[in-house]
Amino acid sequence: MKIVFMVIQVIASIVLIASILLQSGKSAGLSGSIAGGAEQLWGKQKGRGFEELLSKVTTFGAVAFIITSIILVYLQ
């Protein structure tokens, strides 16, 4: 049972790394990351097509990674 969750966690981490690396940068500099991040978070700049798909894959990978991490700690 523990091995199954470890395999799922490895797959989730690979998906997470790949989806983050494929995303393009939205802004330059520290001030752009603070102001631009809030706009993107609250939906003023929604991604379309491939960017939206990458965002959903990143979210899924992160959630899967966190859940499998918690389960693996519980199983130890």
C-alpha positions as CSV (number, residue, x, y, z in Angstrom):
1,M,0.0,0.0,0.0
2,K,2.8,2.4,0.9
3,I,4.6,1.7,-2.4
4,V,1.4,2.6,-4.4
5,F,1.3,6.0,-2.7
6,M,5.0,6.5,-3.3
7,V,4.6,5.8,-7.0
8,I,1.6,8.2,-7.1
9,Q,3.7,10.9,-5.4
10,V,6.6,10.5,-7.8
11,I,4.2,10.8,-10.8
12,A,2.6,13.9,-9.2
13,S,5.9,15.5,-8.6
14,I,7.0,14.9,-12.2
15,V,3.7,16.3,-13.5
16,L,4.1,19.3,-11.1
17,I,7.7,20.0,-12.2
18,A,6.9,19.7,-15.9
19,S,3.8,21.9,-15.7
20,I,5.7,24.7,-13.8
21,L,8.6,24.6,-16.3
22,L,6.2,24.9,-19.3
23,Q,4.5,28.0,-18.0
24,S,5.6,31.3,-19.3
25,G,6.6,34.2,-17.1
26,K,3.9,36.9,-16.8
27,S,5.8,39.9,-15.4
28,A,9.3,41.1,-14.7
29,G,10.8,42.3,-11.5
30,L,9.6,42.2,-7.9
31,S,6.9,44.9,-8.1
32,G,5.4,43.2,-11.1
33,S,5.2,39.9,-9.3
34,I,3.4,41.4,-6.3
35,A,0.9,43.5,-8.3
36,G,0.5,41.1,-11.2
37,G,0.0,38.1,-9.0
38,A,-3.0,39.6,-7.3
39,E,-4.6,40.4,-10.6
40,Q,-4.1,36.9,-11.9
41,L,-5.3,35.4,-8.6
42,W,-8.6,37.2,-8.6
43,G,-9.4,36.5,-12.2
44,K,-8.8,39.7,-14.1
45,Q,-6.3,38.0,-16.4
46,K,-7.7,34.6,-17.1
47,G,-5.5,32.3,-19.1
48,R,-6.8,30.9,-22.4
49,G,-6.1,27.6,-24.0
50,F,-2.8,26.0,-23.2
51,E,-2.0,28.4,-20.3
52,E,-5.3,27.6,-18.7
53,L,-4.7,23.8,-19.1
54,L,-1.2,24.2,-17.6
55,S,-2.7,26.1,-14.6
56,K,-5.2,23.3,-14.0
57,V,-2.6,20.6,-14.3
58,T,-0.3,22.5,-11.9
59,T,-3.1,22.7,-9.4
60,F,-4.0,19.0,-9.7
61,G,-0.3,18.0,-9.4
62,A,0.1,20.2,-6.3
63,V,-3.0,18.8,-4.6
64,A,-2.1,15.2,-5.5
65,F,1.4,15.7,-4.1
66,I,0.1,17.2,-0.8
67,I,-2.5,14.5,-0.3
68,T,0.0,11.7,-1.0
69,S,2.5,13.3,1.3
70,I,0.0,13.4,4.2
71,I,-1.1,9.8,3.5
72,L,2.6,8.6,3.5
73,V,3.3,10.4,6.8
74,Y,0.2,8.7,8.3
75,L,1.2,5.3,7.0
76,Q,4.7,5.5,8.7
